[in-house]
Amino acid sequence: MCGIVGIVAKIPVNQLLYDGLQLLQHRGQDAAGIATADGSTFHMHKGLGLVRDVFRTRDMRALTGNVGIAHCRYPTAGSASSPAEAQPFYVNSPFGIVLGHNGNLTNSEHLRAELFEQDRRHVNTNSDSEVLLNVLAHELHDAAKGHKLDPNDIFKAVGQVYRRCHGAYAAVTIIAGHGLLAFRDPHGIRPLVIGRNVTPMGTEFMVASESVALDALGFELLRDVEPGEAILIDEGGNFYNRICADAPQKNPCIFEYVYLARPDSVMDGISVYETRLKMGESLGNKIRRIAPDLKLDVVIPIPDTSRPSALQLALKLGVPYREGFIKNRYIGRTFIMPGQAERKKSVRQKLNAIGFEFKGKNVLLVDDSIVRGTTSREIVQMARDCGANKVYFASAAPPVRFPNVYGIDMPTRQELLATGRSDAEIALEIGADAVFYQDLDDLVHDVRGAAPGIDRFDASCFDGFYITGDITPEYLADIEAHRCDGETRSGNESTQQLDLNLSAVESA
């Protein structure tokens, strides 16, 4: 999970790109970068940290040009402490290309070897995004065959990228002298939307991970980039597009709607906020059905993502909805913090309970999901410390039982609380009196309700079905062995490193 932005405008794009990254900061807090094109010259600045910390006025002034891309990084691959892993990445051959990528290549190790042995290209970091960039550069070189590159050549090259690169990827690139290129993998797992802004000087275009970035910058949402589609916008604002993949299918990641995306976004025609309301209603129906005698005094959300679900669940159960936790806005999202020790330490820094809402009450806590259980365990204990009589826990998502290999940090079954445990055992692990999970069929129904044209979602972390068709038990065992072996060797430092460097699965 990363945030990407690409803009072709009639004015300098540096401030637009910066603002776009701010709006997508929730998608990655490890590093940020901006690259602009001024004619055939690239200007780039990137570094570790939040967007506001990476860029200074002097950096922004140097980012000249009316075409640019930007990236904020979610750390699951490469070194968290190395600015070399920040994006965009750059190559100068054959044309000069910069690229930012959201997702994960599941065959990156094979591609890395192929690039070195056959294509004679060198990859300098552990990032699969650099692998993707070099595959694109090689295919552009082959498509051009020594003549001037044209849109047909670019689309042909992207078609070859689709044939070689497996997994989930949405990418924005600039090809020097040719403009902005954006493309989305043939399964459409990671989101990518396109918008337009009509000005007196001409039409401007913007692509981004979520529609919220378009809305706030004054761009009209046109549509989603389709699976297997490439979009080329030259420096003059001319728009070209083509489906370059064979038999593409739209299988968006359902966890985007559960947790990753902002509630005010619309992706693949689906309102994130609307789906979260529906999740709460479905979960409320389930609780009424399986626990009709449950006595509750209050429903309390774990801020912020679960609020819409908790509100609708409370309405369905006829129980008062209350805010029982105050969130420290200056602490990052614990789900994307590298290392289990850091996650655990940050929970009580991030949330503080309002004792009045818990004392002597039967409380139903509602969260978007339960992944490792570390945060849930701490929150349940906070409720008990405040004097709660009974503490129940509800998850708007089904049990997370399988690794995610498409760009989300759910890498090993041993770390997933629900793997091999019943609901009663999970409740015991987190210290709750009972746990209630959403049913997967209900979740799919809730998300699909706003976009009935989608036949299937990627729900691999819930059902273990990997839609790219290339994930084997041996593949999963290999990434788990690399992660666990590193933790054994080097303790917490290695845990952090291997949270970010999964060898066979490298993620943007």
C-alpha positions as CSV (number, residue, x, y, z in Angstrom):
1,M,0.0,0.0,0.0
2,C,1.5,3.3,-1.2
3,G,0.1,6.5,-2.5
4,I,0.8,7.7,-6.0
5,V,0.0,10.9,-7.9
6,G,0.7,12.0,-11.5
7,I,-0.2,15.4,-13.0
8,V,0.0,17.0,-16.4
9,A,-0.9,20.7,-15.9
10,K,-0.7,24.1,-17.6
11,I,1.1,25.5,-14.5
12,P,4.0,24.3,-12.4
13,V,2.9,21.0,-10.7
14,N,5.1,21.0,-7.6
15,Q,2.5,22.4,-5.2
16,L,-0.3,20.3,-6.7
17,L,1.9,17.1,-6.2
18,Y,2.7,18.1,-2.6
19,D,-0.9,18.7,-1.8
20,G,-1.9,15.4,-3.4
21,L,0.6,13.5,-1.3
22,Q,-0.7,15.2,1.9
23,L,-4.2,13.9,1.0
24,L,-2.8,10.4,0.5
25,Q,-0.5,10.4,3.5
26,H,-2.6,7.7,5.2
27,R,-1.4,5.3,2.4
28,G,2.3,5.5,3.5
29,Q,4.3,7.3,6.2
30,D,7.8,5.9,5.7
31,A,9.0,8.1,2.8
32,A,7.9,10.5,0.2
33,G,9.2,11.8,-3.1
34,I,8.3,14.1,-6.0
35,A,9.8,14.1,-9.6
36,T,9.0,16.7,-12.2
37,A,9.9,17.1,-15.8
38,D,10.9,20.5,-17.3
39,G,11.3,19.7,-20.9
40,S,13.7,16.8,-21.1
41,T,15.2,17.5,-17.6
42,F,14.1,15.7,-14.5
43,H,14.1,17.3,-11.1
44,M,13.6,15.1,-8.0
45,H,13.6,15.2,-4.3
46,K,12.7,12.4,-1.9
47,G,13.5,11.3,1.6
48,L,12.4,9.4,4.7
49,G,9.5,10.6,6.8
50,L,6.1,12.3,6.4
51,V,5.4,14.5,3.4
52,R,5.6,17.7,5.6
53,D,9.0,16.6,6.9
54,V,10.6,15.7,3.6
55,F,10.0,18.9,1.6
56,R,11.3,22.3,2.4
57,T,10.7,25.6,0.5
58,R,14.1,25.2,-1.3
59,D,13.2,21.7,-2.3
60,M,9.9,22.8,-3.8
61,R,11.4,25.7,-5.7
62,A,13.8,23.3,-7.5
63,L,10.9,21.0,-8.7
64,T,10.1,23.0,-11.8
65,G,8.0,21.8,-14.7
66,N,4.3,21.2,-15.6
67,V,4.5,17.4,-15.5
68,G,5.2,15.4,-12.4
69,I,4.7,12.3,-10.3
70,A,4.7,11.8,-6.5
71,H,4.8,8.9,-4.1
72,C,4.4,8.2,-0.4
73,R,5.8,4.9,0.7
74,Y,4.3,2.2,2.9
75,P,7.1,0.1,4.3
76,T,6.9,-3.6,3.6
77,A,10.0,-4.1,1.5
78,G,13.6,-2.8,1.4
79,S,15.3,-1.0,4.1
80,A,13.2,1.3,6.3
81,S,16.2,3.4,7.2
82,S,17.6,3.9,3.7
83,P,16.6,6.9,1.6
84,A,17.6,4.7,-1.4
85,E,14.3,2.9,-1.0
86,A,12.2,6.1,-1.3
87,Q,10.5,6.6,-4.6
88,P,10.3,7.7,-7.4
89,F,13.1,5.6,-9.0
90,Y,15.0,6.8,-12.0
91,V,16.9,5.2,-15.0
92,N,18.6,7.1,-17.8
93,S,18.4,4.4,-20.4
94,P,16.9,4.2,-23.0
95,F,15.0,7.5,-22.6
96,G,15.2,8.7,-19.0
97,I,12.3,7.4,-16.9
98,V,11.0,8.0,-13.4
99,L,8.5,5.7,-11.8
100,G,6.4,5.5,-8.6
101,H,4.6,2.2,-7.8
102,N,1.9,1.0,-5.4
103,G,1.6,-2.8,-5.0
104,N,3.8,-5.8,-5.1
105,L,5.4,-8.0,-7.8
106,T,5.1,-11.6,-6.7
107,N,7.8,-12.7,-9.2
108,S,10.3,-10.0,-8.5
109,E,13.2,-12.4,-7.7
110,H,12.7,-14.2,-11.0
111,L,12.6,-10.8,-12.8
112,R,15.6,-9.5,-11.0
113,A,17.7,-12.5,-12.2
114,E,16.2,-12.2,-15.7
115,L,17.1,-8.5,-15.9
116,F,20.7,-9.2,-14.9
117,E,21.3,-12.3,-17.0
118,Q,19.3,-11.6,-20.1
119,D,18.4,-7.9,-20.3
120,R,21.8,-6.7,-19.0
121,R,20.2,-4.2,-16.6
122,H,21.3,-3.6,-13.0
123,V,18.9,-3.3,-10.0
124,N,20.5,-1.4,-7.2
125,T,18.0,-1.8,-4.3
126,N,15.8,-4.4,-2.7
127,S,12.6,-2.7,-4.0
128,D,10.4,-4.5,-6.5
129,S,9.5,-1.0,-7.8
130,E,13.0,-0.7,-9.2
131,V,12.5,-4.1,-10.8
132,L,9.3,-2.9,-12.5
133,L,11.0,0.3,-13.7
134,N,13.8,-1.7,-15.3
135,V,11.4,-4.1,-17.0
136,L,9.5,-1.1,-18.4
137,A,12.7,0.5,-19.6
138,H,13.9,-2.7,-21.3
139,E,10.6,-3.2,-23.1
140,L,10.5,0.5,-24.2
141,H,14.0,0.0,-25.7
142,D,12.8,-3.1,-27.6
143,A,9.6,-1.5,-28.8
144,A,11.3,1.6,-30.1
145,K,14.0,-0.4,-32.1
146,G,16.1,2.7,-32.5
147,H,13.4,5.1,-33.9
148,K,11.6,7.9,-32.2
149,L,9.2,6.5,-29.5
150,D,5.5,7.0,-30.3
151,P,2.3,6.1,-28.3
152,N,2.0,2.7,-30.1
153,D,5.5,1.8,-29.0
154,I,4.7,2.8,-25.4
155,F,1.5,0.7,-25.3
156,K,3.3,-2.2,-26.9
157,A,6.0,-2.0,-24.1
158,V,3.4,-1.9,-21.4
159,G,1.8,-5.0,-22.9
160,Q,5.1,-6.8,-22.5
161,V,5.3,-5.5,-18.9
162,Y,1.9,-7.1,-18.2
163,R,3.1,-10.4,-19.6
164,R,6.3,-10.4,-17.6
165,C,5.3,-8.9,-14.2
166,H,2.9,-10.8,-11.9
167,G,1.2,-9.5,-8.9
168,A,-0.5,-6.2,-8.0
169,Y,0.7,-2.9,-9.3
170,A,-0.5,0.6,-10.2
171,A,2.2,2.8,-11.5
172,V,2.8,6.4,-12.6
173,T,5.9,7.2,-14.7
174,I,7.3,10.1,-16.7
175,I,9.2,9.3,-20.0
176,A,11.5,12.2,-20.8
177,G,10.2,14.1,-23.7
178,H,7.0,12.1,-24.0
179,G,4.9,12.8,-20.9
180,L,3.0,11.0,-18.2
181,L,2.3,7.2,-18.4
182,A,0.1,5.5,-15.9
183,F,-0.9,1.8,-15.9
184,R,-2.7,-0.7,-13.7
185,D,-2.1,-4.5,-13.4
186,P,-4.4,-6.8,-15.4
187,H,-6.3,-7.8,-12.3
188,G,-6.9,-4.3,-11.1
189,I,-6.0,-5.2,-7.5
190,R,-4.6,-1.8,-6.4
191,P,-6.6,1.3,-7.2
192,L,-5.9,4.1,-9.7
193,V,-8.3,6.9,-10.7
194,I,-8.1,9.6,-13.3
195,G,-9.5,13.1,-13.2
196,R,-9.7,16.2,-15.4
197,N,-9.6,20.0,-14.8
198,V,-10.7,22.3,-17.6
199,T,-8.9,25.7,-17.4
200,P,-8.8,28.7,-19.7
201,M,-5.3,27.6,-20.7
202,G,-6.4,24.0,-21.6
203,T,-7.3,20.7,-20.0
204,E,-5.2,19.3,-17.1
205,F,-5.1,15.6,-16.1
206,M,-4.4,13.9,-12.8
207,V,-4.1,10.2,-11.8
208,A,-4.0,9.2,-8.2
209,S,-4.5,6.2,-5.9
210,E,-7.8,7.6,-4.5
211,S,-10.4,10.1,-5.7
212,V,-10.0,12.2,-2.6
213,A,-6.8,13.6,-4.0
214,L,-8.7,14.7,-7.1
215,D,-11.6,16.2,-5.3
216,A,-9.5,18.5,-3.0
217,L,-7.3,19.7,-5.9
218,G,-10.3,20.7,-8.0
219,F,-10.1,17.9,-10.5
220,E,-13.3,16.2,-11.7
221,L,-13.2,12.4,-11.3
222,L,-13.6,10.9,-14.8
223,R,-13.3,7.2,-14.0
224,D,-11.0,4.5,-12.8
225,V,-8.0,3.3,-14.8
226,E,-9.2,-0.1,-16.0
227,P,-7.3,-3.3,-15.3
228,G,-4.6,-3.8,-18.0
229,E,-5.1,-0.3,-19.3
230,A,-2.3,2.2,-20.0
231,I,-2.9,6.0,-20.2
232,L,-0.5,8.3,-21.9
233,I,-0.8,12.1,-21.5
234,D,1.9,14.1,-23.4
235,E,3.3,17.4,-22.4
236,G,0.7,19.2,-24.6
237,G,-2.2,17.5,-22.8
238,N,-3.0,15.1,-25.5
239,F,-4.7,12.0,-24.1
240,Y,-4.1,8.4,-25.3
241,N,-5.3,5.2,-23.8
242,R,-5.3,1.5,-24.6
243,I,-6.1,-1.9,-23.0
244,C,-2.7,-3.5,-23.3
245,A,-3.2,-6.8,-21.4
246,D,-4.7,-10.0,-22.6
247,A,-8.1,-10.8,-20.9
248,P,-7.9,-8.4,-18.0
249,Q,-10.3,-8.8,-15.1
250,K,-11.3,-6.3,-12.4
251,N,-10.6,-7.9,-8.9
252,P,-10.0,-4.9,-6.6
253,C,-8.6,-5.5,-3.1
254,I,-11.5,-5.7,-0.7
255,F,-9.2,-4.6,2.2
256,E,-9.0,-1.1,0.6
257,Y,-12.7,-0.6,1.6
258,V,-12.3,-2.2,5.0
259,Y,-9.3,-0.2,6.2
260,L,-6.8,1.3,3.7
261,A,-8.7,3.9,1.8
262,R,-10.1,7.2,3.2
263,P,-13.9,7.1,3.7
264,D,-14.4,10.1,1.4
265,S,-12.8,8.2,-1.6
266,V,-14.6,6.5,-4.5
267,M,-12.7,3.7,-6.1
268,D,-13.9,1.4,-8.9
269,G,-17.2,3.2,-8.6
270,I,-17.6,2.2,-4.9
271,S,-18.0,4.7,-2.1
272,V,-15.8,3.7,0.7
273,Y,-18.0,5.4,3.3
274,E,-21.1,3.7,2.0
275,T,-19.5,0.3,2.2
276,R,-18.4,0.8,5.8
277,L,-21.9,1.8,6.8
278,K,-23.2,-1.4,5.2
279,M,-20.5,-3.4,7.0
280,G,-21.8,-2.1,10.3
281,E,-25.4,-3.0,9.4
282,S,-24.5,-6.6,8.3
283,L,-22.4,-7.1,11.5
284,G,-25.3,-5.8,13.6
285,N,-27.6,-8.3,12.0
286,K,-25.2,-11.1,12.7
287,I,-24.8,-10.2,16.4
288,R,-28.6,-10.0,16.8
289,R,-28.9,-13.4,15.2
290,I,-26.2,-15.3,17.0
291,A,-26.3,-13.5,20.4
292,P,-29.9,-12.3,20.9
293,D,-29.6,-12.1,24.6
294,L,-26.4,-10.0,24.6
295,K,-26.8,-7.1,27.1
296,L,-25.0,-4.0,25.9
297,D,-24.9,-0.5,27.4
298,V,-22.7,1.2,24.7
299,V,-21.0,0.8,21.3
300,I,-17.6,2.4,21.0
301,P,-15.5,2.6,17.9
302,I,-11.7,2.3,17.7
303,P,-10.9,5.6,15.8
304,D,-10.9,6.4,13.0
305,T,-11.6,3.8,10.3
306,S,-14.3,1.9,12.2
307,R,-16.6,4.9,13.0
308,P,-19.1,4.5,10.1
309,S,-19.4,0.7,10.8
310,A,-19.8,1.2,14.6
311,L,-22.4,4.0,14.1
312,Q,-24.6,1.8,11.9
313,L,-24.1,-1.3,14.1
314,A,-25.3,0.7,17.1
315,L,-28.4,1.9,15.2
316,K,-29.1,-1.7,14.2
317,L,-28.8,-3.0,17.8
318,G,-30.6,-0.1,19.3
319,V,-27.6,0.7,21.6
320,P,-26.2,4.1,22.3
321,Y,-23.1,5.1,20.2
322,R,-20.4,6.9,22.2
323,E,-16.8,8.1,21.5
324,G,-14.7,6.4,24.2
325,F,-11.2,6.9,22.9
326,I,-9.4,10.1,22.0
327,K,-6.8,9.7,19.3
328,N,-3.4,11.5,19.3
329,R,-3.2,12.8,15.7
330,Y,0.6,12.9,15.8
331,I,1.1,9.2,16.2
332,G,1.2,7.2,13.0
333,R,-1.2,4.3,12.1
334,T,0.0,1.3,14.1
335,F,-0.9,-1.1,11.4
336,I,1.9,0.2,9.2
337,M,4.5,0.7,11.9
338,P,7.5,-1.6,11.3
339,G,8.1,-4.1,14.0
340,Q,5.8,-5.7,16.6
341,A,7.5,-4.0,19.5
342,E,6.9,-0.5,18.0
343,R,3.2,-1.3,17.4
344,K,2.6,-2.4,20.9
345,K,4.4,0.5,22.4
346,S,2.5,3.0,20.3
347,V,-1.0,2.0,21.2
348,R,-1.3,3.8,24.5
349,Q,0.5,6.8,23.1
350,K,-2.0,6.9,20.2
351,L,-5.2,6.3,22.1
352,N,-6.5,7.5,25.5
353,A,-9.7,6.2,27.0
354,I,-12.5,8.4,28.4
355,G,-13.2,6.5,31.7
356,F,-16.7,7.8,32.1
357,E,-17.9,5.9,29.0
358,F,-16.6,2.5,30.3
359,K,-17.1,2.4,34.1
360,G,-19.6,-0.2,35.1
361,K,-20.8,-0.8,31.5
362,N,-21.1,-3.7,29.1
363,V,-19.1,-2.3,26.2
364,L,-19.0,-3.4,22.5
365,L,-15.8,-2.2,20.9
366,V,-15.8,-2.0,17.1
367,D,-12.7,-2.1,14.9
368,D,-12.3,-2.3,11.2
369,S,-10.3,-5.6,11.5
370,I,-8.1,-7.7,13.8
371,V,-4.7,-8.6,12.2
372,R,-2.0,-9.4,14.7
373,G,-4.2,-8.7,17.8
374,T,-1.6,-6.6,19.5
375,T,-3.6,-3.4,19.3
376,S,-6.9,-5.2,20.1
377,R,-5.4,-6.7,23.3
378,E,-4.1,-3.4,24.5
379,I,-7.4,-1.6,23.8
380,V,-9.5,-4.3,25.6
381,Q,-7.2,-3.9,28.6
382,M,-7.6,-0.1,28.5
383,A,-11.4,-0.6,28.7
384,R,-11.0,-2.9,31.7
385,D,-8.7,-0.5,33.4
386,C,-11.4,2.1,33.1
387,G,-13.8,-0.2,35.0
388,A,-15.8,-1.8,32.2
389,N,-18.0,-4.6,33.4
390,K,-18.0,-6.7,30.2
391,V,-15.9,-6.0,27.1
392,Y,-17.0,-7.4,23.8
393,F,-15.1,-6.9,20.5
394,A,-16.5,-6.7,17.0
395,S,-14.6,-6.7,13.7
396,A,-16.1,-5.2,10.6
397,A,-14.0,-7.5,8.6
398,P,-13.8,-11.4,8.6
399,P,-10.9,-13.2,10.4
400,V,-7.6,-12.5,8.7
401,R,-6.1,-16.0,8.4
402,F,-3.8,-15.8,5.3
403,P,-0.8,-13.7,4.3
404,N,-1.3,-10.9,1.9
405,V,1.2,-10.9,-0.9
406,Y,-0.2,-8.0,-2.9
407,G,1.3,-5.1,-1.0
408,I,-0.1,-5.2,2.6
409,D,2.0,-6.1,5.6
410,M,0.3,-9.4,6.5
411,P,3.2,-11.7,5.7
412,T,3.1,-14.8,7.9
413,R,0.4,-17.0,9.3
414,Q,2.2,-17.3,12.6
415,E,1.7,-13.5,13.1
416,L,-2.0,-13.5,12.2
417,L,-4.1,-13.9,15.3
418,A,-7.0,-15.7,13.6
419,T,-4.9,-18.4,12.0
420,G,-5.7,-21.8,13.6
421,R,-8.0,-20.2,16.3
422,S,-11.7,-20.3,16.9
423,D,-13.6,-17.1,17.8
424,A,-13.6,-18.2,21.5
425,E,-9.8,-18.7,21.5
426,I,-9.3,-15.3,19.8
427,A,-11.5,-13.6,22.5
428,L,-9.3,-15.3,25.1
429,E,-6.1,-14.1,23.4
430,I,-7.2,-10.5,23.4
431,G,-8.9,-10.6,26.8
432,A,-12.4,-10.0,25.5
433,D,-15.6,-11.7,26.8
434,A,-16.6,-12.5,23.2
435,V,-15.5,-11.7,19.7
436,F,-17.8,-11.1,16.7
437,Y,-16.5,-11.2,13.1
438,Q,-18.1,-10.1,9.9
439,D,-19.0,-12.9,7.5
440,L,-17.0,-12.8,4.2
441,D,-20.2,-13.3,2.1
442,D,-21.7,-10.3,3.8
443,L,-18.6,-8.2,3.3
444,V,-18.5,-9.0,-0.4
445,H,-22.2,-8.2,-0.7
446,D,-21.8,-4.9,1.1
447,V,-18.9,-3.8,-1.1
448,R,-20.4,-5.1,-4.3
449,G,-23.7,-3.4,-3.6
450,A,-22.4,-0.1,-4.9
451,A,-20.8,-1.6,-8.0
452,P,-22.7,-4.7,-9.1
453,G,-20.5,-5.0,-12.3
454,I,-17.6,-6.4,-10.3
455,D,-17.6,-10.2,-10.3
456,R,-14.9,-10.9,-7.8
457,F,-12.7,-9.1,-5.2
458,D,-9.2,-10.0,-4.0
459,A,-10.0,-11.2,-0.5
460,S,-6.9,-13.4,-0.2
461,C,-6.2,-12.4,3.4
462,F,-9.6,-13.8,4.3
463,D,-10.2,-16.8,2.1
464,G,-6.6,-17.8,1.0
465,F,-7.5,-17.5,-2.7
466,Y,-4.8,-15.7,-4.7
467,I,-6.3,-14.4,-7.9
468,T,-3.0,-14.0,-9.8
469,G,-2.7,-17.8,-9.8
470,D,1.0,-17.9,-9.1
471,I,1.0,-18.2,-5.3
472,T,1.9,-21.7,-4.1
473,P,2.3,-23.2,-0.6
474,E,6.1,-23.3,-1.2
475,Y,6.1,-19.6,-2.1
476,L,4.3,-18.7,1.2
477,A,6.6,-21.0,3.2
478,D,9.6,-19.4,1.7
479,I,8.7,-15.8,2.6
480,E,7.7,-17.0,6.1
481,A,11.0,-18.9,6.5
482,H,13.0,-15.8,5.5
483,R,11.1,-13.6,8.0
484,C,11.2,-16.0,10.9
485,D,14.9,-16.8,10.3
486,G,15.8,-13.2,10.4
487,E,13.9,-12.6,13.7
488,T,15.8,-15.5,15.3
489,R,19.2,-14.2,14.2
490,S,18.9,-10.6,15.2
491,G,16.1,-9.9,17.5
492,N,14.1,-6.7,17.3
493,E,16.3,-5.0,14.7
494,S,15.9,-7.9,12.4
495,T,12.2,-8.0,13.0
496,Q,11.9,-4.5,11.7
497,Q,14.2,-5.2,8.8
498,L,12.3,-8.3,7.7
499,D,8.9,-6.6,8.1
500,L,10.2,-4.5,5.3
501,N,12.3,-7.0,3.3
502,L,10.5,-10.2,2.6
503,S,12.9,-11.5,0.0
504,A,10.5,-13.3,-2.3
505,V,7.7,-10.8,-1.8
506,E,8.9,-7.2,-2.1
507,S,6.3,-4.5,-1.9
508,A,6.2,-0.9,-2.9
